[in-house]
Amino acid sequence: MSEAKTAKKKGFKLPDTYVLITMMLFVMAILTYIIPAGKYDEYMDETAGRKVVDATSFHYVERTPVGPITFLKSIQKGMENNYSMILQVIMMGAYFGLANDTGAISKGIAKGLDLLKEKIMWGIPPVMLLFGVLGATGAVVNSIIAFIPIGLVLAKQMKMDRIAAMGIIYTGCFSGWCTSFMAVGSVQLAQKMSGLPLLSGTELRMCVTAVIVVVTIPYVMRYCAMIRKDPTKSYLWGTPEYEIDDGSAKQSDSTFGLRDGIIILLVFGGIFTYVYGAVAFGWGADWMCAIMLFCSVTSGLVSGMKPDDISKSIIKGAKSTLYGALLIGWASAVAVLMTEGQIIHTVIYGLSKPLSAMPATMAAVMMFLVNSVFNFFVSSASGQAAIVMPIMAPLADVVGVTRQVAILAYQYGDGLSNTIIPTSGVLMGCLGMAGIPYAKWLKFQVPLFLIWTVICAIAIVIAVMIGYN
C-alpha cells in the first residue's frame, strides 16, 4: 500500500456523536415527507397507572411533515422535555467529581493493593467487586480513566501486562455498569421516559448484575494467572512497552488516613442510603441529589479543601458531564421530529409486524440485539435512551412484552457493546492511557462480551416469561 493511501486510511475518523445525531435529524425530517403519518389510540391502564398503546388501533392520518422552523426548534424542545434529567446528570457529575477530587477513593484502593503485595491474585476479586459496585451505582463510569494508572502500577509490580490492568479496573467497573440496577443516565432515564416508577424492578436487575460480575472475575483472573506463569502468553507479547510510573516517588503523598476513611464512608454510605430509600420509600432524583450534595461537600471539608476549592471542583465535575447531559436533549429532538411528523407510531407499527410474528421471548431478544448495533452510532447511554425509548416503550405494548423488558433490551444493548465499540470515548480513552492497541483489546474482551450477551439474552427471556414489571 502506498504512503498516501496509508495516511488516508489512518486519517479516517467517525464524526462526533452530535454530528451523527444532527445527520439523523436531517434524515428524520426528510422521512416525515416519505413515511405515511399514522397513530395508535392510547388508553389509561388503571392497574399500571399510565397510558398504554392499544395494539389493535393503528390507523393512518393526514401527513404533517416537518418544516424548517419546526426542525430548528426541535432541539430546544428536546431540551425542555428532558430538563429535569439533564440537570440531574449535571449535578450528579458535580458531586461525584468533588468526591473523586478529595483523592480518598484512589488512596484507599492503592493502600489495599500495597498490603496485598505478592498475594495480589487473592486481591483481584475484591478489587473487581469494588469497581463492579462503583459501576453498578454509577459512581464511577466515565471517570474510570482516572483509575487506570493504579491498575498500571499494579501490573508492573505484579509482572502482569497492561491488558490485565484494564481487565481488573475497566472491565471490573463495566461488569457492573453494563447491567446497572440504578444508573441515572440509563435505567432511571429509560424508566422515566417509559412512565415507570424510578428503580422499579430492581431485584431482577441486581441478580443479573451479580451474575455478570461473578462471571467476569474468574475470566480476568484466568488471564492474569496465565501471563504471570508464562509472559509469552500475553496478548501484548511483542508490542512495545510503555513506561509506567510505579508510584514510588509519590508514596509519601498517597498515605491513606482517617480522613480518607471518613470520606469513603460518607460517599458510599450516601449512595446506599439513597438506594435503600428509593426502593423502600420511593425516593426520587431530588433525594439522590440532596444526599450526594451533603456527602460530597462534607467530604471536601473533611479532606481539608477550602470553600473556593470545593466550588471549583463542583464546577469542574459539572463541566465533565455537559457533553452527555446536553446530548440527552439533542438526541430527544429525533423523537420530537417523529412526533411532530406523526411517523413515530407508523415506525412502531412497521417494526411490530415482524416482531409480532415472533414469540414474545424472541421479539424481546431481537430488541436487545438491535440496540446493540445502534449503540455503535450513539454510544452515550442517555443519548441512546432519548432516541430509542420513545419507540421501544410503546413497541413493547404492541408486541406483548412489558415496558420493563423493553428497558432491559435497551440497557443491555447499550451497556455491553460499549466495551468493544471504537465509538466509546471512555473505552478509547482508557486504551490510550494504558497503551493498548484496539485490536489487542478485542482479542481479550470479545469472548467475554459474547458470554455477557448470552447471559443477558437468557435474562430477557426469563423476564418475558415471568411478566417482569
Contacts in CASP RR format, 6 or more apart in sequence:
PFRMAT RR
TARGET T0000
AUTHOR 0000-0000-0000
METHOD contacts of the structure
MODEL  1
MSEAKTAKKKGFKLPDTYVLITMMLFVMAILTYIIPAGKYDEYMDETAGR
KVVDATSFHYVERTPVGPITFLKSIQKGMENNYSMILQVIMMGAYFGLAN
DTGAISKGIAKGLDLLKEKIMWGIPPVMLLFGVLGATGAVVNSIIAFIPI
GLVLAKQMKMDRIAAMGIIYTGCFSGWCTSFMAVGSVQLAQKMSGLPLLS
GTELRMCVTAVIVVVTIPYVMRYCAMIRKDPTKSYLWGTPEYEIDDGSAK
QSDSTFGLRDGIIILLVFGGIFTYVYGAVAFGWGADWMCAIMLFCSVTSG
LVSGMKPDDISKSIIKGAKSTLYGALLIGWASAVAVLMTEGQIIHTVIYG
LSKPLSAMPATMAAVMMFLVNSVFNFFVSSASGQAAIVMPIMAPLADVVG
VTRQVAILAYQYGDGLSNTIIPTSGVLMGCLGMAGIPYAKWLKFQVPLFL
IWTVICAIAIVIAVMIGYN
1 9 0 8 1.000
14 20 0 8 1.000
14 422 0 8 1.000
14 423 0 8 1.000
15 23 0 8 1.000
17 327 0 8 1.000
17 378 0 8 1.000
17 379 0 8 1.000
17 380 0 8 1.000
17 423 0 8 1.000
18 327 0 8 1.000
18 330 0 8 1.000
20 377 0 8 1.000
20 378 0 8 1.000
21 327 0 8 1.000
21 330 0 8 1.000
21 331 0 8 1.000
21 333 0 8 1.000
21 334 0 8 1.000
21 378 0 8 1.000
21 383 0 8 1.000
21 387 0 8 1.000
22 330 0 8 1.000
24 334 0 8 1.000
24 387 0 8 1.000
25 71 0 8 1.000
25 74 0 8 1.000
25 75 0 8 1.000
25 333 0 8 1.000
25 334 0 8 1.000
25 337 0 8 1.000
28 66 0 8 1.000
28 334 0 8 1.000
28 337 0 8 1.000
28 338 0 8 1.000
29 66 0 8 1.000
29 67 0 8 1.000
29 71 0 8 1.000
29 337 0 8 1.000
31 343 0 8 1.000
32 63 0 8 1.000
32 64 0 8 1.000
32 65 0 8 1.000
32 66 0 8 1.000
32 337 0 8 1.000
32 338 0 8 1.000
32 340 0 8 1.000
32 341 0 8 1.000
32 342 0 8 1.000
32 343 0 8 1.000
33 63 0 8 1.000
33 65 0 8 1.000
35 343 0 8 1.000
35 346 0 8 1.000
35 347 0 8 1.000
36 60 0 8 1.000
36 63 0 8 1.000
36 343 0 8 1.000
36 346 0 8 1.000
37 60 0 8 1.000
37 61 0 8 1.000
37 62 0 8 1.000
37 63 0 8 1.000
37 64 0 8 1.000
37 341 0 8 1.000
37 342 0 8 1.000
37 343 0 8 1.000
37 346 0 8 1.000
38 58 0 8 1.000
38 59 0 8 1.000
38 60 0 8 1.000
38 61 0 8 1.000
38 342 0 8 1.000
38 343 0 8 1.000
38 345 0 8 1.000
38 346 0 8 1.000
38 349 0 8 1.000
39 58 0 8 1.000
39 59 0 8 1.000
39 61 0 8 1.000
39 342 0 8 1.000
39 345 0 8 1.000
40 53 0 8 1.000
40 54 0 8 1.000
40 55 0 8 1.000
40 57 0 8 1.000
40 58 0 8 1.000
40 345 0 8 1.000
40 348 0 8 1.000
40 349 0 8 1.000
40 394 0 8 1.000
40 398 0 8 1.000
41 53 0 8 1.000
41 54 0 8 1.000
41 57 0 8 1.000
42 51 0 8 1.000
42 52 0 8 1.000
42 53 0 8 1.000
42 54 0 8 1.000
43 51 0 8 1.000
43 52 0 8 1.000
43 54 0 8 1.000
44 50 0 8 1.000
44 51 0 8 1.000
45 51 0 8 1.000
45 52 0 8 1.000
48 469 0 8 1.000
50 195 0 8 1.000
50 196 0 8 1.000
52 394 0 8 1.000
52 397 0 8 1.000
53 345 0 8 1.000
53 348 0 8 1.000
53 394 0 8 1.000
53 397 0 8 1.000
53 398 0 8 1.000
55 352 0 8 1.000
55 397 0 8 1.000
55 398 0 8 1.000
55 400 0 8 1.000
58 345 0 8 1.000
58 349 0 8 1.000
60 346 0 8 1.000
61 342 0 8 1.000
63 341 0 8 1.000
63 342 0 8 1.000
64 340 0 8 1.000
64 341 0 8 1.000
64 342 0 8 1.000
65 341 0 8 1.000
66 74 0 8 1.000
66 337 0 8 1.000
66 340 0 8 1.000
66 341 0 8 1.000
70 337 0 8 1.000
70 340 0 8 1.000
71 337 0 8 1.000
74 333 0 8 1.000
74 336 0 8 1.000
74 337 0 8 1.000
74 340 0 8 1.000
75 329 0 8 1.000
75 330 0 8 1.000
75 333 0 8 1.000
77 332 0 8 1.000
77 333 0 8 1.000
77 336 0 8 1.000
78 329 0 8 1.000
78 330 0 8 1.000
78 332 0 8 1.000
78 333 0 8 1.000
78 335 0 8 1.000
78 336 0 8 1.000
78 386 0 8 1.000
79 86 0 8 1.000
79 326 0 8 1.000
79 329 0 8 1.000
79 330 0 8 1.000
79 332 0 8 1.000
81 329 0 8 1.000
81 332 0 8 1.000
81 336 0 8 1.000
82 328 0 8 1.000
82 329 0 8 1.000
82 332 0 8 1.000
82 386 0 8 1.000
84 285 0 8 1.000
85 184 0 8 1.000
85 185 0 8 1.000
85 188 0 8 1.000
85 189 0 8 1.000
85 192 0 8 1.000
85 285 0 8 1.000
85 328 0 8 1.000
85 382 0 8 1.000
86 325 0 8 1.000
86 326 0 8 1.000
86 328 0 8 1.000
86 329 0 8 1.000
88 184 0 8 1.000
88 285 0 8 1.000
88 288 0 8 1.000
88 289 0 8 1.000
89 184 0 8 1.000
89 185 0 8 1.000
89 321 0 8 1.000
89 324 0 8 1.000
89 325 0 8 1.000
89 328 0 8 1.000
89 382 0 8 1.000
90 318 0 8 1.000
90 321 0 8 1.000
90 322 0 8 1.000
90 325 0 8 1.000
91 289 0 8 1.000
91 292 0 8 1.000
91 293 0 8 1.000
91 318 0 8 1.000
92 184 0 8 1.000
92 288 0 8 1.000
92 289 0 8 1.000
92 292 0 8 1.000
92 321 0 8 1.000
93 317 0 8 1.000
93 318 0 8 1.000
93 320 0 8 1.000
93 321 0 8 1.000
94 296 0 8 1.000
94 314 0 8 1.000
94 315 0 8 1.000
94 317 0 8 1.000
94 318 0 8 1.000
94 321 0 8 1.000
95 289 0 8 1.000
95 292 0 8 1.000
95 293 0 8 1.000
95 295 0 8 1.000
95 296 0 8 1.000
95 314 0 8 1.000
96 139 0 8 1.000
96 140 0 8 1.000
96 143 0 8 1.000
96 292 0 8 1.000
96 296 0 8 1.000
96 317 0 8 1.000
97 143 0 8 1.000
97 296 0 8 1.000
97 313 0 8 1.000
97 314 0 8 1.000
97 316 0 8 1.000
97 317 0 8 1.000
97 320 0 8 1.000
98 296 0 8 1.000
98 297 0 8 1.000
98 299 0 8 1.000
98 300 0 8 1.000
98 310 0 8 1.000
98 313 0 8 1.000
98 314 0 8 1.000
98 317 0 8 1.000
99 105 0 8 1.000
99 139 0 8 1.000
99 263 0 8 1.000
99 267 0 8 1.000
99 295 0 8 1.000
99 296 0 8 1.000
99 299 0 8 1.000
100 106 0 8 1.000
100 140 0 8 1.000
100 143 0 8 1.000
100 146 0 8 1.000
101 300 0 8 1.000
101 305 0 8 1.000
101 313 0 8 1.000
101 316 0 8 1.000
102 260 0 8 1.000
102 263 0 8 1.000
102 299 0 8 1.000
102 300 0 8 1.000
102 302 0 8 1.000
102 303 0 8 1.000
102 305 0 8 1.000
103 260 0 8 1.000
103 263 0 8 1.000
103 303 0 8 1.000
104 256 0 8 1.000
104 259 0 8 1.000
104 260 0 8 1.000
104 261 0 8 1.000
104 263 0 8 1.000
104 264 0 8 1.000
104 267 0 8 1.000
104 299 0 8 1.000
104 303 0 8 1.000
105 140 0 8 1.000
105 263 0 8 1.000
105 264 0 8 1.000
105 267 0 8 1.000
106 146 0 8 1.000
106 147 0 8 1.000
106 150 0 8 1.000
106 254 0 8 1.000
107 254 0 8 1.000
107 255 0 8 1.000
107 256 0 8 1.000
107 257 0 8 1.000
107 260 0 8 1.000
108 256 0 8 1.000
108 260 0 8 1.000
108 261 0 8 1.000
108 264 0 8 1.000
109 127 0 8 1.000
109 130 0 8 1.000
109 147 0 8 1.000
109 150 0 8 1.000
110 150 0 8 1.000
110 153 0 8 1.000
110 254 0 8 1.000
110 256 0 8 1.000
111 255 0 8 1.000
111 256 0 8 1.000
113 120 0 8 1.000
113 123 0 8 1.000
113 127 0 8 1.000
113 150 0 8 1.000
113 153 0 8 1.000
113 154 0 8 1.000
116 122 0 8 1.000
116 123 0 8 1.000
118 158 0 8 1.000
120 154 0 8 1.000
120 157 0 8 1.000
120 158 0 8 1.000
121 221 0 8 1.000
121 224 0 8 1.000
121 225 0 8 1.000
121 228 0 8 1.000
124 168 0 8 1.000
124 217 0 8 1.000
124 220 0 8 1.000
124 221 0 8 1.000
124 224 0 8 1.000
125 217 0 8 1.000
125 221 0 8 1.000
127 168 0 8 1.000
128 168 0 8 1.000
128 171 0 8 1.000
128 172 0 8 1.000
128 175 0 8 1.000
128 213 0 8 1.000
128 216 0 8 1.000
128 217 0 8 1.000
128 220 0 8 1.000
129 213 0 8 1.000
129 217 0 8 1.000
131 140 0 8 1.000
131 144 0 8 1.000
131 147 0 8 1.000
131 168 0 8 1.000
131 169 0 8 1.000
131 172 0 8 1.000
131 173 0 8 1.000
132 172 0 8 1.000
132 173 0 8 1.000
132 175 0 8 1.000
132 176 0 8 1.000
132 177 0 8 1.000
132 213 0 8 1.000
133 139 0 8 1.000
133 176 0 8 1.000
134 140 0 8 1.000
134 173 0 8 1.000
135 141 0 8 1.000
135 144 0 8 1.000
135 173 0 8 1.000
135 174 0 8 1.000
135 176 0 8 1.000
135 177 0 8 1.000
135 180 0 8 1.000
135 183 0 8 1.000
136 176 0 8 1.000
136 177 0 8 1.000
136 179 0 8 1.000
136 180 0 8 1.000
136 181 0 8 1.000
136 182 0 8 1.000
136 183 0 8 1.000
136 209 0 8 1.000
136 213 0 8 1.000
137 180 0 8 1.000
137 182 0 8 1.000
137 183 0 8 1.000
137 271 0 8 1.000
137 275 0 8 1.000
138 177 0 8 1.000
138 180 0 8 1.000
138 182 0 8 1.000
138 183 0 8 1.000
138 184 0 8 1.000
139 267 0 8 1.000
139 268 0 8 1.000
139 271 0 8 1.000
140 147 0 8 1.000
140 173 0 8 1.000
141 173 0 8 1.000
141 174 0 8 1.000
141 177 0 8 1.000
141 183 0 8 1.000
141 426 0 8 1.000
142 320 0 8 1.000
142 321 0 8 1.000
142 426 0 8 1.000
143 320 0 8 1.000
144 169 0 8 1.000
144 170 0 8 1.000
144 173 0 8 1.000
144 174 0 8 1.000
144 426 0 8 1.000
144 430 0 8 1.000
145 426 0 8 1.000
145 429 0 8 1.000
145 430 0 8 1.000
145 433 0 8 1.000
147 169 0 8 1.000
147 173 0 8 1.000
148 165 0 8 1.000
148 166 0 8 1.000
148 169 0 8 1.000
148 170 0 8 1.000
148 430 0 8 1.000
148 433 0 8 1.000
148 434 0 8 1.000
149 245 0 8 1.000
149 433 0 8 1.000
150 169 0 8 1.000
151 165 0 8 1.000
151 168 0 8 1.000
151 169 0 8 1.000
152 162 0 8 1.000
152 165 0 8 1.000
152 244 0 8 1.000
152 245 0 8 1.000
152 434 0 8 1.000
153 244 0 8 1.000
153 245 0 8 1.000
153 246 0 8 1.000
153 247 0 8 1.000
154 160 0 8 1.000
154 165 0 8 1.000
154 168 0 8 1.000
155 161 0 8 1.000
155 162 0 8 1.000
155 164 0 8 1.000
155 165 0 8 1.000
155 244 0 8 1.000
156 244 0 8 1.000
156 246 0 8 1.000
157 246 0 8 1.000
158 228 0 8 1.000
159 228 0 8 1.000
159 231 0 8 1.000
160 224 0 8 1.000
160 227 0 8 1.000
160 228 0 8 1.000
161 227 0 8 1.000
161 231 0 8 1.000
161 234 0 8 1.000
161 235 0 8 1.000
161 236 0 8 1.000
162 236 0 8 1.000
162 242 0 8 1.000
162 434 0 8 1.000
162 435 0 8 1.000
162 436 0 8 1.000
163 223 0 8 1.000
163 234 0 8 1.000
163 235 0 8 1.000
163 236 0 8 1.000
163 434 0 8 1.000
163 436 0 8 1.000
163 440 0 8 1.000
163 441 0 8 1.000
163 444 0 8 1.000
164 220 0 8 1.000
164 223 0 8 1.000
164 224 0 8 1.000
164 227 0 8 1.000
165 434 0 8 1.000
166 430 0 8 1.000
166 431 0 8 1.000
166 434 0 8 1.000
166 436 0 8 1.000
166 441 0 8 1.000
166 444 0 8 1.000
167 220 0 8 1.000
167 223 0 8 1.000
167 444 0 8 1.000
168 220 0 8 1.000
168 224 0 8 1.000
170 419 0 8 1.000
170 427 0 8 1.000
170 430 0 8 1.000
171 216 0 8 1.000
171 220 0 8 1.000
171 419 0 8 1.000
171 445 0 8 1.000
171 448 0 8 1.000
172 213 0 8 1.000
172 216 0 8 1.000
172 217 0 8 1.000
172 220 0 8 1.000
174 415 0 8 1.000
174 418 0 8 1.000
174 419 0 8 1.000
175 212 0 8 1.000
175 213 0 8 1.000
175 216 0 8 1.000
176 209 0 8 1.000
176 212 0 8 1.000
176 213 0 8 1.000
177 183 0 8 1.000
177 415 0 8 1.000
178 212 0 8 1.000
178 412 0 8 1.000
178 415 0 8 1.000
178 416 0 8 1.000
178 418 0 8 1.000
178 419 0 8 1.000
178 452 0 8 1.000
179 205 0 8 1.000
179 208 0 8 1.000
179 209 0 8 1.000
179 212 0 8 1.000
179 411 0 8 1.000
179 412 0 8 1.000
179 415 0 8 1.000
179 456 0 8 1.000
180 186 0 8 1.000
180 187 0 8 1.000
180 205 0 8 1.000
180 209 0 8 1.000
180 411 0 8 1.000
181 187 0 8 1.000
181 199 0 8 1.000
181 202 0 8 1.000
181 205 0 8 1.000
181 206 0 8 1.000
181 209 0 8 1.000
182 188 0 8 1.000
182 199 0 8 1.000
182 202 0 8 1.000
182 275 0 8 1.000
182 278 0 8 1.000
183 381 0 8 1.000
184 285 0 8 1.000
184 288 0 8 1.000
185 328 0 8 1.000
185 381 0 8 1.000
185 382 0 8 1.000
185 385 0 8 1.000
186 381 0 8 1.000
186 382 0 8 1.000
186 385 0 8 1.000
186 410 0 8 1.000
186 411 0 8 1.000
186 414 0 8 1.000
186 415 0 8 1.000
187 199 0 8 1.000
187 205 0 8 1.000
187 407 0 8 1.000
187 411 0 8 1.000
188 198 0 8 1.000
188 199 0 8 1.000
188 285 0 8 1.000
189 328 0 8 1.000
189 381 0 8 1.000
189 382 0 8 1.000
189 385 0 8 1.000
189 386 0 8 1.000
189 389 0 8 1.000
190 385 0 8 1.000
190 389 0 8 1.000
190 407 0 8 1.000
190 410 0 8 1.000
190 411 0 8 1.000
191 197 0 8 1.000
191 198 0 8 1.000
191 199 0 8 1.000
191 200 0 8 1.000
191 407 0 8 1.000
192 198 0 8 1.000
193 385 0 8 1.000
193 386 0 8 1.000
193 389 0 8 1.000
193 390 0 8 1.000
193 393 0 8 1.000
194 389 0 8 1.000
194 392 0 8 1.000
194 393 0 8 1.000
194 403 0 8 1.000
194 406 0 8 1.000
194 407 0 8 1.000
195 393 0 8 1.000
195 403 0 8 1.000
196 403 0 8 1.000
196 404 0 8 1.000
196 407 0 8 1.000
197 282 0 8 1.000
198 278 0 8 1.000
198 282 0 8 1.000
198 284 0 8 1.000
198 285 0 8 1.000
199 275 0 8 1.000
199 278 0 8 1.000
199 279 0 8 1.000
199 282 0 8 1.000
200 404 0 8 1.000
200 469 0 8 1.000
201 404 0 8 1.000
201 468 0 8 1.000
201 469 0 8 1.000
202 279 0 8 1.000
204 459 0 8 1.000
204 463 0 8 1.000
204 468 0 8 1.000
205 408 0 8 1.000
208 455 0 8 1.000
208 456 0 8 1.000
208 459 0 8 1.000
211 455 0 8 1.000
211 459 0 8 1.000
212 452 0 8 1.000
212 455 0 8 1.000
212 456 0 8 1.000
215 451 0 8 1.000
215 452 0 8 1.000
215 455 0 8 1.000
216 448 0 8 1.000
216 452 0 8 1.000
219 447 0 8 1.000
219 448 0 8 1.000
219 451 0 8 1.000
223 444 0 8 1.000
226 233 0 8 1.000
227 233 0 8 1.000
227 234 0 8 1.000
231 237 0 8 1.000
235 440 0 8 1.000
235 443 0 8 1.000
235 444 0 8 1.000
236 436 0 8 1.000
236 440 0 8 1.000
239 437 0 8 1.000
239 440 0 8 1.000
242 434 0 8 1.000
242 435 0 8 1.000
247 254 0 8 1.000
259 302 0 8 1.000
259 303 0 8 1.000
259 304 0 8 1.000
260 303 0 8 1.000
262 299 0 8 1.000
262 302 0 8 1.000
263 299 0 8 1.000
263 300 0 8 1.000
263 302 0 8 1.000
263 303 0 8 1.000
266 295 0 8 1.000
266 298 0 8 1.000
266 299 0 8 1.000
266 302 0 8 1.000
267 295 0 8 1.000
267 296 0 8 1.000
267 299 0 8 1.000
269 295 0 8 1.000
270 291 0 8 1.000
270 292 0 8 1.000
270 295 0 8 1.000
271 292 0 8 1.000
273 291 0 8 1.000
274 283 0 8 1.000
274 287 0 8 1.000
274 288 0 8 1.000
274 291 0 8 1.000
274 292 0 8 1.000
277 283 0 8 1.000
277 287 0 8 1.000
278 284 0 8 1.000
278 287 0 8 1.000
278 288 0 8 1.000
296 314 0 8 1.000
297 310 0 8 1.000
300 310 0 8 1.000
300 313 0 8 1.000
301 310 0 8 1.000
305 313 0 8 1.000
324 380 0 8 1.000
324 382 0 8 1.000
324 383 0 8 1.000
325 382 0 8 1.000
327 380 0 8 1.000
327 382 0 8 1.000
327 383 0 8 1.000
327 386 0 8 1.000
328 382 0 8 1.000
328 383 0 8 1.000
328 385 0 8 1.000
328 386 0 8 1.000
329 383 0 8 1.000
329 386 0 8 1.000
330 383 0 8 1.000
331 378 0 8 1.000
331 380 0 8 1.000
331 382 0 8 1.000
331 383 0 8 1.000
331 384 0 8 1.000
331 386 0 8 1.000
331 387 0 8 1.000
332 386 0 8 1.000
332 387 0 8 1.000
334 386 0 8 1.000
334 387 0 8 1.000
335 344 0 8 1.000
335 386 0 8 1.000
335 387 0 8 1.000
335 390 0 8 1.000
335 391 0 8 1.000
338 344 0 8 1.000
338 347 0 8 1.000
338 390 0 8 1.000
338 391 0 8 1.000
339 390 0 8 1.000
344 390 0 8 1.000
344 391 0 8 1.000
345 394 0 8 1.000
347 391 0 8 1.000
348 391 0 8 1.000
348 394 0 8 1.000
348 395 0 8 1.000
348 398 0 8 1.000
349 398 0 8 1.000
351 391 0 8 1.000
351 395 0 8 1.000
352 395 0 8 1.000
352 398 0 8 1.000
352 399 0 8 1.000
355 363 0 8 1.000
355 366 0 8 1.000
355 367 0 8 1.000
355 395 0 8 1.000
355 399 0 8 1.000
356 363 0 8 1.000
356 398 0 8 1.000
356 399 0 8 1.000
358 366 0 8 1.000
358 399 0 8 1.000
360 399 0 8 1.000
360 400 0 8 1.000
360 401 0 8 1.000
360 464 0 8 1.000
361 460 0 8 1.000
361 461 0 8 1.000
361 464 0 8 1.000
361 465 0 8 1.000
363 399 0 8 1.000
363 400 0 8 1.000
363 401 0 8 1.000
364 399 0 8 1.000
364 401 0 8 1.000
364 405 0 8 1.000
364 406 0 8 1.000
364 408 0 8 1.000
364 409 0 8 1.000
364 460 0 8 1.000
364 461 0 8 1.000
364 463 0 8 1.000
364 464 0 8 1.000
365 409 0 8 1.000
365 457 0 8 1.000
365 460 0 8 1.000
365 461 0 8 1.000
367 392 0 8 1.000
367 395 0 8 1.000
367 396 0 8 1.000
367 406 0 8 1.000
367 409 0 8 1.000
367 410 0 8 1.000
368 408 0 8 1.000
368 409 0 8 1.000
368 412 0 8 1.000
368 413 0 8 1.000
368 456 0 8 1.000
368 457 0 8 1.000
368 460 0 8 1.000
369 413 0 8 1.000
371 384 0 8 1.000
371 388 0 8 1.000
371 392 0 8 1.000
371 409 0 8 1.000
371 410 0 8 1.000
371 412 0 8 1.000
371 413 0 8 1.000
371 414 0 8 1.000
372 412 0 8 1.000
372 413 0 8 1.000
372 414 0 8 1.000
372 416 0 8 1.000
372 417 0 8 1.000
372 453 0 8 1.000
374 384 0 8 1.000
374 387 0 8 1.000
374 388 0 8 1.000
375 384 0 8 1.000
375 413 0 8 1.000
375 414 0 8 1.000
375 415 0 8 1.000
375 417 0 8 1.000
375 418 0 8 1.000
375 421 0 8 1.000
376 417 0 8 1.000
376 421 0 8 1.000
376 423 0 8 1.000
377 423 0 8 1.000
378 384 0 8 1.000
378 387 0 8 1.000
379 414 0 8 1.000
379 418 0 8 1.000
379 421 0 8 1.000
379 423 0 8 1.000
379 424 0 8 1.000
379 425 0 8 1.000
381 411 0 8 1.000
381 414 0 8 1.000
381 415 0 8 1.000
381 418 0 8 1.000
384 410 0 8 1.000
384 414 0 8 1.000
385 410 0 8 1.000
385 414 0 8 1.000
388 410 0 8 1.000
389 406 0 8 1.000
389 407 0 8 1.000
389 410 0 8 1.000
392 406 0 8 1.000
392 407 0 8 1.000
392 409 0 8 1.000
392 410 0 8 1.000
393 403 0 8 1.000
393 406 0 8 1.000
395 406 0 8 1.000
396 402 0 8 1.000
396 403 0 8 1.000
396 405 0 8 1.000
396 406 0 8 1.000
397 403 0 8 1.000
401 464 0 8 1.000
402 463 0 8 1.000
402 467 0 8 1.000
402 468 0 8 1.000
402 469 0 8 1.000
403 469 0 8 1.000
404 463 0 8 1.000
404 468 0 8 1.000
404 469 0 8 1.000
405 460 0 8 1.000
405 463 0 8 1.000
405 464 0 8 1.000
405 467 0 8 1.000
405 468 0 8 1.000
408 456 0 8 1.000
408 459 0 8 1.000
408 460 0 8 1.000
408 463 0 8 1.000
408 468 0 8 1.000
409 460 0 8 1.000
412 456 0 8 1.000
412 459 0 8 1.000
412 460 0 8 1.000
413 456 0 8 1.000
416 449 0 8 1.000
416 452 0 8 1.000
416 453 0 8 1.000
416 456 0 8 1.000
417 449 0 8 1.000
418 424 0 8 1.000
418 426 0 8 1.000
418 427 0 8 1.000
419 427 0 8 1.000
419 445 0 8 1.000
419 448 0 8 1.000
419 449 0 8 1.000
420 427 0 8 1.000
420 442 0 8 1.000
420 445 0 8 1.000
420 446 0 8 1.000
420 449 0 8 1.000
421 427 0 8 1.000
422 428 0 8 1.000
422 438 0 8 1.000
427 441 0 8 1.000
428 438 0 8 1.000
431 437 0 8 1.000
431 438 0 8 1.000
431 441 0 8 1.000
462 468 0 8 1.000
END
